[in-house]
Amino acid sequence: MMEALHLDVFGTTLAGFFAIMNPLANTPIFLGLTEGLSAAQRRKVASKASLVAFFVVVLFALLGQLIFSVLGITSGAFRVAGGIIVFLIGYRMLQGEHSSLHQTKRAKQAAEALARKSIAPGFEHVTADTGPKSVASRDEESAASVAVTPLGVPLLAGPGTIATAVGFSAGHWENVVVTILAFATLCLGTWLSFVMGTRIVRTLGHSALTVVTRLMGLILAVIGAQMFLHGLREAGF
């Protein structure tokens, strides 16, 4: 019974993280931000961005209760606030928009630029391994900077993701473990999506990615409402 309950919580947590991070929809943004890098450099950027996001979320999942105690915040109040944030992000995704809580201006510009380029026949200018000339256009320091921000934070580990992590991990240490495992699973999936991003974008196309984004928005809005109602019950309403 307990194992079934943990599996159910793991599934809900994983779905929440997947909806808010949406690796498929973020893949074109990743390709736009890493344009001009070789395949090996892109893998490094994807790895660093995933690790940065993972450690940020783990930090908040572990210290969420301590933060509550220091600031005098109840887990119910945080779930109510977090639920509202997650719901609003989901609502904007349903409208076909990207919340400013989830993307920086630089990430939006990269996605728009990539979308304009993909209109032309072929995708070779984005997909092909770059030669020495294009590699020289971006040094390792620049690539590392992109991995930390905007990719790691706030694209992957933004306020909505952090609110989701703290909301799911509140209450018991077992919730913390399940939250961390769920996010680790998603970070691995996100890394794979970024590494295989060229094939994914070429296969699905931007229209399909838009449909995925709206579907994830619906799921996210429902999870936000669920967090909100759970927070109200915790607060005694």
Backbone as a ProteinNet text record, in pm:
[ID]
protein_1_A
[PRIMARY]
MMEALHLDVFGTTLAGFFAIMNPLANTPIFLGLTEGLSAAQRRKVASKASLVAFFVVVLFALLGQLIFSVLGITSGAFRVAGGIIVFLIGYRMLQGEHSSLHQTKRAKQAAEALARKSIAPGFEHVTADTGPKSVASRDEESAASVAVTPLGVPLLAGPGTIATAVGFSAGHWENVVVTILAFATLCLGTWLSFVMGTRIVRTLGHSALTVVTRLMGLILAVIGAQMFLHGLREAGF
[TERTIARY]
83.5	0	87.3	186.5	275.5	356.4	403.7	481.4	396	268.9	177.7	154.4	144.6	124.9	245.2	366.8	488.6	498.5	459.7	464	366.9	250.4	151.2	203.4	265.5	322.6	436.4	519.4	630.2	576.9	470.8	412.8	357.1	287.7	231.8	342.6	446.6	558.5	632	656.2	725	643.4	510.9	424	428	429.7	435.5	563.7	676.7	805.1	813.7	764.1	770.4	690.2	572.6	486.5	549.5	611.8	665.6	799.5	880.6	1009.5	994	903	869.6	994.4	1071.7	1197	1180.3	1069.8	1050.2	1036.6	958.8	940	1065	1146.2	1268.6	1384.6	1370.9	1479.2	1513.2	1413.6	1449.8	1522.5	1487.5	1555.1	1701	1721.5	1857.7	1939	1879.3	1950.1	1983.3	1891.2	1916.3	2027.2	2029.6	2131.2	2269.5	2272.6	2401.5	2439.7	2374.1	2406.9	2552.9	2623.4	2764.1	2857.7	2802.6	2885.5	2890.3	2996.7	3007.8	2917.2	2898.6	2814.4	2869.5	3001.9	3063.7	3040.3	3051	3028.4	2883.1	2792.9	2651.2	2622.4	2685.3	2666	2713.9	2827	2879.3	2783.4	2730.2	2636	2510	2459.1	2339.5	2364.1	2482.6	2516.2	2524	2592.3	2608.5	2475.3	2393.1	2262.6	2174.5	2175.5	2095.9	2144.4	2276.9	2332.9	2303.1	2314.3	2283.1	2138.3	2047.3	1905.2	1881	1946.3	1926.5	1969.4	2088.5	2138.4	2057.4	2007.1	1922.5	1794.1	1731	1605.6	1628.1	1738	1769.1	1789.5	1857.4	1881.5	1750.4	1657.7	1529.5	1442.8	1453.6	1377	1424.6	1556.8	1613.1	1594.4	1608.9	1606	1471.7	1375	1244.9	1183.8	1185.6	1127.1	1204.4	1338.2	1419.8	1388	1371.4	1335	1200	1106.5	975	986.9	1069.6	1084.8	1146.5	1252.1	1321.7	1231.2	1155	1070.7	930.4	900.2	767.3	658.3	693.8	598	549.2	420.3	365.5	370.8	379.1	382.1	251.5	141.4	12.3	12.4	68	74.1	161.7	273.6	361.7	294.4	220.5	151.7	46.2	-21.8	-121.3	-53	55.6	128.1	191.6	255.7	317.3	215.6	99.1	-7.4	-52.9	-62.6	-102.7	1.9	130.3	237.9	235.7	226.1	225.6	103	-12.8	-134.5	-120.3	-63.3	-48.2	46.4	155.4	247.4	174.6	98.3	22	-81.7	-146.8	-248.7	-186.8	-70.6	-4	43.8	87.5	126.6	6.3	-110.9	-233.6	-267.1	-231.8	-256.7	-149.8	-52	56.3	164.9	170.6	271.6	368.8	486.9	585.4	592.6	572.1	573.5	711.2	712.7	839.9	903.9	825.7	881.1	963	943.2	1002.8	1111.5	1115.1	1214.7	1271.4	1394.5	1453	1432.5	1456.1	1442.9	1538.8	1658	1759	1710.8	1644.8	1594.8	1483.6	1395.4	1287.1	1342.3	1440.6	1500	1565.3	1630	1694.6	1590.8	1480.2	1374.7	1311.6	1286.7	1226.4	1319.1	1448.1	1545.1	1552	1550.1	1555	1429.6	1314.9	1189	1190.4	1244.4	1252	1342.5	1454.1	1547.6	1489.4	1407.4	1354.5	1252.2	1207.5	1112.9	1179	1307.7	1380.4	1395	1400.4	1415.7	1541.5	1527.1	1642.5	1666.7	1748.2	1779.8	1927.9	2002	2143.2	2224	2182	2262	2255.8	2155.5	2144.4	2195.5	2178.6	2203.3	2346.1	2410.6	2540.7	2644.8	2740	2853.4	2928.7	2968.7	3032.9	3182.7	3240.1	3382.6	3461.9	3591	3678.8	3640.6	3592.2	3560	3445.7	3337	3221.4	3250.4	3331.3	3367.4	3445	3529.9	3610.2	3524.6	3402.8	3317.7	3264.4	3275.7	3225.3	3320.8	3378.5	3475.5	3406.9	3487.9	3434	3367.3	3422.9	3365.8	3225.1	3206.2	3074.2	2974.5	3018.5	2931.2	2891.3	2987.5	2958.5	2859.6	2871.4	2779.6	2636.8	2621.7	2489.6	2429.8	2513.3	2465.3	2405.7	2470.2	2421.6	2297.4	2306.2	2191.7	2194.2	2085.5	1950.5	1907.2	1993.7	1948.1	1919.7	2023.9	2004.5	1903.1	1922.9	1832	1809.6	1684.7	1559.8	1486	1547.1	1473	1432.8	1527.3	1495.8	1454.9	1532.2	1501.5	1458.7	1340.4	1285.8	1199.1	1137.6	1050.9	939.2	881.6	774.6	824.1	942.1	1000.7	1035.5	1092.9	1130.1	1005.5	900.8	776.2	715.6	723.4	672.5	752.2	885.3	971.2	943.7	937.1	912.7	772.7	677	540.4	527.2	591.4	582.7	665.2	774.8	863.9	820.8	725.7	683.1	608.2	624.2	545.6	623.4	706.2	777	902.4	1003.2	1130.3	1113	1012.6	989.2	946	872.5	833.3	956	1054.9	1179.4	1250.7	1260.5	1328	1257.2	1123.9	1046.7	1062.9	1061.4	1076.4	1211.9	1317.3	1452.5	1466.4	1414	1421.1	1344.5	1227.4	1146.6	1218.6	1279.1	1347.4	1475	1544.1	1663.8	1626.9	1514.7	1467.1	1439.6	1375.3	1342.7	1467.6	1565.2	1690.5	1760.2	1757.3	1815.5	1739.9	1606.8	1526.4	1550.5	1567.5	1594.6	1729.6	1828.8	1961.6	1954.1	1882.1	1867.6	1795.9	1693.6	1619	1707.7	1793.2	1883.6	1987.3	2045.1	2148.8	2091.7	1967.6	1903.1	1813	1833.6	1744.1	1728.4	1836.4	1832.6	1732.6	1740.7	1649.4	1505.6	1487.7	1353.1	1283.3	1353.7	1294.2	1266.1	1360	1340.5	1222.2	1207.9	1102.2	963.9	954.9	825.4	783.4	878.5	844.4	790.4	788.6	747.7	598.1	518	373.7	342.1	406.9	385.4	435.7	547.1	600.7	505.8	436.3	337.2	220.7	177.5	69.8	111.9	235.8	288.4	290.4	333.3	340.2	202.7	101.3	-33.6	-89	-57.8	-101.1	-34.1	95.2	165.7	110.5	65.4	4.7	-122.2	-203.3	-325.7	-293.7	-197.8	-157.7	-103.2	-25.1	36	-70.1	-168.8	-276.1	-352.1	-377.1	-447.9	-363.6	-233	-145	-137.1	-133.1	-131.8	-258	-373	-499.7	-501.3	-444	-438	-349.8	-234.5	-147.4	-218.2	-292.7	-365.5	-469.3	-546.7	-650.3	-588.7	-478.3	-408.7	-358.1	-306.6	-260.3	-373.9	-488.7	-604.4	-647	-644.4	-681.9	-582.1	-451.5	-350.5	-369	-414.8	-433.7	-564.2	-642.7	-765.8	-889.8	-886.1	-1004.7	-1088.4
-119.9	0	125.2	127	241.7	259.4	145	153.5	207.4	164	212.3	362	406.4	548.5	629.7	579.2	648.5	653.4	544.4	540.7	641.9	655.3	751.5	894.4	921.3	1054.2	1082.5	980.2	995.5	1031.5	963	990.4	1131.7	1174.7	1310.6	1415.3	1392.2	1485.7	1493.5	1377	1373.1	1445.1	1423.6	1490.6	1641.6	1684.6	1828.1	1890.7	1826.3	1877.8	1874.6	1766.5	1754.5	1865.5	1893.5	1996.4	2134.5	2163.2	2298.6	2317.1	2211.3	2222.1	2197.8	2107.3	2080	2067.6	1959.9	1944.2	1956.4	1904.9	1910.1	2053.5	2134.7	2273.4	2357	2318.8	2393.7	2356.2	2245.8	2200.8	2301.5	2361.8	2463.8	2582.7	2617.4	2727.9	2690	2566.2	2517.7	2524.3	2479.9	2481.6	2624.1	2716.3	2855	2916.9	2886.4	2942.7	2882.4	2760.6	2693.1	2686.6	2765.3	2766.3	2809.5	2739.4	2768.9	2681.2	2602.3	2511.6	2374.5	2301.3	2164.9	2072.8	1950.2	1853	1823.8	1814.6	1786.3	1901.5	2023.9	2140.6	2148.9	2114	2114.5	2013	1897.4	1796.2	1849.8	1920.4	1977.2	2080.8	2166.4	2268.6	2203.1	2100.9	2030.4	1966.5	1907	1841.9	1944.1	2054.4	2155.6	2219.5	2249.4	2310.3	2217.4	2088	1990.7	1978.7	1979	1968.5	2093	2210.1	2334.3	2333.5	2296.7	2292	2190.3	2074.2	1969.6	2015.5	2074.6	2115.6	2231.2	2320	2429.3	2374	2281.3	2223.8	2138	2061.1	1980.1	2070	2182	2276.2	2323.7	2362.4	2411.7	2299.2	2178.9	2065.7	2028	2034.3	1997.7	2106.9	2232.9	2343.9	2415.6	2362.1	2427.9	2443.8	2335.6	2340.2	2436.1	2437.1	2528.1	2673.6	2700.1	2835.2	2874.9	2779.5	2806.4	2843.8	2766.7	2789.6	2926.5	2960.3	3087.2	3205.5	3195.2	3306.7	3302.7	3194.5	3182.2	3155.9	3083	3051.3	2908.3	2886.5	2751.2	2686.1	2552.9	2482.2	2502.8	2518	2542.8	2674.1	2778.5	2909.7	2903.5	2830.7	2821.8	2743.8	2639.1	2561.8	2646.7	2732.4	2820.9	2915.6	2980.9	3074.5	3002.1	2887.4	2809.9	2760.3	2719.5	2673.3	2782.8	2905.9	3019.1	3044.2	3042.1	3064.6	2957.8	2831.1	2720.1	2728.8	2763.4	2775.5	2884.5	2999.8	3110.4	3074.9	3002.3	2957.9	2863.5	2769.5	2676.9	2746.9	2847.6	2922.9	2994.9	3056.3	3127.6	3029.8	2911.1	2809.7	2766.1	2758.6	2722.4	2826.1	2951.9	3059.1	3066.4	2975.1	2976	3075.1	3122	3217.9	3150.8	3212.2	3165.9	3266.7	3219	3308.8	3369.6	3496.9	3562.5	3501.9	3423.1	3353.1	3232.2	3192.3	3067.2	3088.1	3205.7	3231.5	3371.2	3387.1	3519.9	3573.4	3702.9	3765.3	3701.8	3665.9	3604.7	3470	3390.5	3259.9	3275.3	3371.6	3394.4	3433.3	3521.6	3565.5	3449.7	3361.1	3244.9	3153.7	3130.6	3043.7	3105	3236.5	3302.9	3299.8	3320.7	3318.4	3180.1	3076.4	2940.1	2907	2955.2	2930.1	2995	3116	3183	3107.7	3054.9	2983	2851.5	2787.8	2656	2663.2	2785.7	2799.5	2761.6	2788.9	2756.8	2606.5	2554.5	2410.3	2359.8	2248.5	2187.7	2249.8	2183.2	2231.8	2218.7	2213.9	2179.7	2284.9	2412.2	2516.9	2511	2440.8	2427	2291.9	2193.7	2058.1	2010.2	2059.7	2003.3	2036.6	1946	1974.6	2092.7	2183	2303.3	2282.9	2358.3	2347.5	2440.4	2445.7	2527.2	2674.5	2725.6	2868	2902.3	2820.6	2850	2820.8	2719.2	2687.4	2803.2	2864.7	2976.1	3096.4	3102.8	3218.2	3221.1	3108.3	3103.9	3024.6	3086.2	3016.3	2938.1	2860.8	2774.3	2853.3	2969.3	3050.3	3096.2	3135.1	3178.5	3064.1	2944.2	2827.4	2792.8	2802.2	2772.6	2872.3	2998.2	3102.1	3073.7	3030.7	2996.8	2879.9	2784.4	2666.9	2704.5	2802.8	2844	2930	3032.9	3119.3	3163.3	3153.3	3126.8	2980.6	2886.3	2747.7	2685	2679.8	2617.4	2691.5	2822.9	2911.8	3034.6	3071.2	3016	2922	2884.4	2802.9	2668.5	2599	2469.6	2483.2	2556.4	2574	2717.2	2751.2	2884.3	2887.7	3001.6	3013.4	2909.2	2880.4	2780.6	2642	2604.5	2473.9	2465.8	2573.7	2576	2567.9	2642.9	2638.4	2498.4	2434	2296.9	2201.5	2216.3	2128.2	2144.5	2269.1	2293.1	2247.3	2270.6	2228.9	2078.4	2003.5	1857.5	1797.8	1864.3	1807.2	1840.9	1931.4	1973.2	1860.8	1856.2	1763.8	1649.6	1581.1	1462.6	1439.3	1378.9	1356.2	1262.4	1171.8	1081.4	1161.2	1268.5	1355.4	1420.1	1454.5	1513.2	1414	1288.8	1184.7	1162.7	1153	1130.5	1248.3	1369.8	1490.1	1492.5	1462.1	1462.6	1354.5	1235.8	1127.2	1162.9	1223.3	1261.3	1366.6	1464.8	1570.6	1518	1425.8	1365.7	1290.2	1219.2	1147.5	1243.7	1355.8	1453	1522.9	1547.6	1609.4	1519.7	1389.2	1295.2	1299.9	1302.3	1311.8	1441.9	1550.5	1680.3	1679.4	1619.8	1609.9	1533.3	1422.4	1343.1	1423.4	1498.1	1578.9	1686.7	1749.3	1852	1791.6	1679.1	1615.2	1568.9	1518.5	1472	1579.8	1703.8	1812.7	1832	1818.7	1837.1	1743.5	1615.8	1516.5	1540.7	1579.2	1601	1715	1827.6	1942.8	1911.5	1840.5	1806.6	1711.3	1615.1	1514.9	1571.7	1641.4	1690.4	1819.3	1910.7	2041	2133	2261.8	2359.6	2354.4	2311.7	2302.5	2197.8	2081.5	1976.2	2018.5	2091	2138.3	2237.7	2316.5	2410.2	2335.8	2227.2	2145.2	2083.9	2033.8	1976	2080.3	2201.3	2308.4	2339.2	2342.6	2373.1	2258.7	2136.3	2021.7	2024.4	2054.8	2065.4	2180.5	2285.8	2397.7	2356.5	2273.8	2224.6	2140.9	2048.2	1964.1	2050.4	2149.9	2237.1	2318.9	2368	2444.9	2358.1	2232.5	2140.9	2112.3	2090.1	2063.8	2187.1	2305.7	2428.4	2442	2411.1	2416.3	2313.5	2195.3	2091.6	2135.2	2195.9	2246.9	2355	2441.6	2549.6	2493.6	2395.6	2336	2260.2	2191.9	2119.4	2217.9	2331.7	2432.9	2490.2	2510.8	2559.9	2460.2	2330.2	2228.5	2228.6	2241.8	2246.7	2368	2477.7	2600.2	2599	2492.9	2478	2533.9	2564.2	2618	2504.8
0	0	0	89.9	99.5	-28.5	-86.2	-209.7	-323.6	-327.4	-431.3	-415.5	-289	-263	-309.3	-279.6	-321.1	-473.2	-539.3	-685.1	-743.6	-680.2	-725.2	-708.5	-593.8	-568.4	-665.2	-691.8	-786.9	-925	-967.5	-1098.4	-1108.1	-1002.1	-1001.1	-1002.6	-921.1	-914.3	-1047.7	-1108.1	-1238	-1344.3	-1342.7	-1440.4	-1421.1	-1294.6	-1266.5	-1317.2	-1289.1	-1335.8	-1488.2	-1548.1	-1694	-1760.2	-1704.1	-1763.3	-1753.6	-1639.6	-1621.5	-1691.9	-1701.2	-1771.5	-1921	-1957.6	-2097.8	-2185.5	-2169.4	-2244.4	-2395.6	-2449	-2594.4	-2643.5	-2571.3	-2613.5	-2589.2	-2490	-2460.8	-2552.6	-2624.6	-2711.9	-2822.1	-2891.3	-2991.3	-2929.8	-2806.1	-2738	-2712.8	-2668.6	-2646.3	-2774.6	-2886.4	-3014.3	-3056.8	-3030.4	-3067.2	-2984.5	-2854.7	-2766	-2788.8	-2842.6	-2863.2	-3010.9	-3092.2	-3235.1	-3254.2	-3339.5	-3362.8	-3282.4	-3190.4	-3111.4	-3177.6	-3152.4	-3204.4	-3123.7	-3172.5	-3103.3	-2963.5	-2952.9	-2823	-2725.6	-2775.3	-2689.6	-2646.2	-2737.4	-2701.4	-2591.3	-2598.8	-2493.5	-2359.3	-2360.1	-2235.9	-2179.2	-2266.8	-2222.5	-2166.2	-2235.6	-2188.8	-2052.9	-2035.1	-1908.2	-1795	-1820.9	-1716.5	-1680.8	-1780.7	-1754.8	-1671.4	-1704.6	-1629.5	-1485.9	-1466.5	-1331	-1248.2	-1310.7	-1239.8	-1193.1	-1283	-1247.5	-1137.1	-1146.7	-1046.8	-907.8	-898	-766.8	-707.8	-792.9	-743.6	-683.4	-754	-705.5	-580.8	-579.1	-460.3	-339	-358.9	-249.4	-188	-273.5	-222.3	-166.5	-225.2	-173	-33.2	-11.2	119.1	223.3	181.2	276.5	281.5	207.6	204.3	342.2	421.3	555.6	645.8	632.6	713.6	678.7	549.8	506.2	564.4	564.7	622.4	770.2	842.3	986.2	1014.9	939.2	961.5	930.3	822.2	778.3	837.5	911	969.7	867.8	762.5	655.6	673.7	659.1	667.8	529.2	529	400.8	325.4	397.6	333	256.8	319.8	254.4	129.8	139.2	23.5	-88.6	-53	-156.9	-226	-150.2	-211.1	-309.4	-265	-351.5	-470.2	-442.1	-549.3	-649.9	-600	-689.3	-783.8	-731.4	-815.3	-924.1	-885.4	-982.4	-1091.7	-1049.6	-1145.5	-1236	-1177.5	-1257.1	-1363.4	-1324.5	-1418.9	-1533.3	-1500.9	-1606.7	-1702	-1645.7	-1727.9	-1814.2	-1755.9	-1830.5	-1949.7	-1928.9	-2038.4	-2145.5	-2103.6	-2201.2	-2283.9	-2220.8	-2293.1	-2399.9	-2372.7	-2468.3	-2576.7	-2568.5	-2666.6	-2634.9	-2507.6	-2466.4	-2372.2	-2355.7	-2258.7	-2146.4	-2023.9	-1909	-1887.8	-1846.9	-1815.3	-1691.7	-1614.1	-1498.8	-1542.4	-1665.5	-1711.9	-1815.3	-1879.6	-1982.5	-1969.4	-2006.3	-2014	-2155.1	-2172.5	-2304.7	-2403.9	-2354.8	-2441.6	-2494	-2408.3	-2450.1	-2552.9	-2532.7	-2627.2	-2763.6	-2763.8	-2890.2	-2964	-2889.1	-2951.5	-3015.4	-2944.5	-2997.6	-3122.7	-3119.5	-3234	-3355.1	-3330.8	-3440.6	-3503.8	-3419.5	-3471.5	-3549.5	-3501.7	-3571.5	-3709.9	-3719.6	-3850.5	-3946.2	-3894.2	-3980.9	-4029.4	-3946	-3981.8	-4093.1	-4128.7	-4239.4	-4371.2	-4382.6	-4505.8	-4520.5	-4645.5	-4665	-4597.6	-4530.7	-4463.1	-4328.7	-4251.4	-4116.8	-4092.9	-4204.8	-4194.6	-4120.3	-4132.5	-4071.8	-3920.5	-3867.2	-3722.4	-3676.8	-3764.6	-3720.2	-3741.9	-3844.1	-3879.5	-3775.1	-3758.4	-3671.8	-3730.2	-3645.1	-3692.8	-3707.9	-3799.8	-3824.2	-3735.6	-3756.5	-3672.2	-3670.3	-3785.6	-3791.8	-3698.8	-3702	-3618.1	-3472.4	-3446.1	-3308	-3246.4	-3326.6	-3276.8	-3242.9	-3297.8	-3272.5	-3131.1	-3061.2	-2924.9	-2838.2	-2740	-2657.1	-2546.2	-2472.9	-2368.2	-2256.9	-2226.9	-2119.3	-2153.6	-2278.1	-2323.3	-2317.3	-2360.2	-2357.3	-2214.1	-2122.6	-1982.2	-1925.4	-1967.8	-1920.5	-1965.7	-2089.8	-2142.7	-2065.2	-2025.3	-1953.4	-1817.8	-1751.4	-1619.2	-1633.2	-1716.1	-1741.3	-1887.1	-1959.8	-1910.3	-1909.8	-1952.2	-1961.4	-1823.9	-1737.3	-1606.4	-1522.5	-1512.9	-1440.6	-1528.4	-1563.1	-1510.5	-1605.3	-1721	-1816.9	-1757.4	-1693.5	-1632.9	-1486.9	-1409.9	-1267	-1240.9	-1287.5	-1265.4	-1141.1	-1111.8	-993.7	-989.4	-1107.2	-1110.6	-1073.2	-1124.7	-1092.4	-944.7	-891.1	-749.4	-662.3	-699.2	-622.8	-625	-740.1	-752.3	-663.8	-664.6	-584.3	-435.4	-389.1	-246.6	-208.5	-297.2	-268.5	-255.4	-344.7	-340.5	-227.2	-189.6	-87.8	54.7	69.7	203.3	274.9	407.3	488.3	549.7	473.3	524.5	442.3	506.7	437.2	318	323.7	210.6	86.8	110	-2	-66.9	16.7	-34.7	-125.5	-79.2	-158	-292.2	-287.6	-410	-505.8	-451.5	-534.4	-603.5	-528.1	-585.6	-693	-666.4	-764.6	-892.1	-874.7	-991.1	-1073.6	-1006.3	-1080.3	-1145	-1078.8	-1138.5	-1266.7	-1262	-1380.3	-1494.9	-1461.1	-1564.8	-1618.3	-1531.5	-1577.5	-1678.2	-1653.5	-1749.2	-1881.8	-1872.9	-1994.6	-2069.7	-1994.8	-2056.3	-2126.7	-2062.6	-2123.7	-2255.6	-2255.8	-2378.3	-2486.5	-2444.5	-2540.4	-2601.7	-2521.2	-2572.4	-2666.2	-2625.7	-2707	-2842	-2838.8	-2961.4	-3021.9	-2978.4	-3016.7	-3165.6	-3238.4	-3383.1	-3448.2	-3412	-3470	-3426	-3299.1	-3245.8	-3319.2	-3335.6	-3402.8	-3548.7	-3613.8	-3754.7	-3772.2	-3679.3	-3690.2	-3656.8	-3543.6	-3498.3	-3567.9	-3585.7	-3640.9	-3532.2	-3560.6	-3459.9	-3431.5	-3527.7	-3505.4	-3398.9	-3410.7	-3311.9	-3174.5	-3170.9	-3044.1	-2978.3	-3058.9	-3005.2	-2941.9	-3007.4	-2951.8	-2818.9	-2813	-2689.2	-2578.2	-2612.3	-2513.4	-2455.5	-2538	-2490.1	-2405.8	-2445.6	-2365.5	-2229.2	-2225.4	-2098.2	-2014.1	-2081.9	-2011.2	-1939	-2003.3	-1940.6	-1817.4	-1832.3	-1719.8	-1606.3	-1641.6	-1541.2	-1466.8	-1539.1	-1475.9	-1375.8	-1411.8	-1321.5	-1197.1	-1215.7	-1101.1	-1011.2	-1070.7	-991.7	-908.6	-969.4	-895.6	-782.2	-809.1	-706.8	-589.6	-618.4	-513.2	-431.9	-500.4	-434.3	-337.1	-384.9	-299.4	-182.2	-207.6	-100.5	4.9	-40.8	52.5	136.2	74.9	150.2	258.6	222.4	322.7	437.1	404.6	509.3	600.6	542.9	619.6	699.8	680.5	759	695.3	567	498.3	439.4
[MASK]
+++++++++++++++++++++++++++++++++++++++++++++++++++++++++++++++++++++++++++++++++++++++++++++++++++++++++++++++++++++++++++++++++++++++++++++++++++++++++++++++++++++++++++++++++++++++++++++++++++++++++++++++++++++++++++++++++++++++++++++

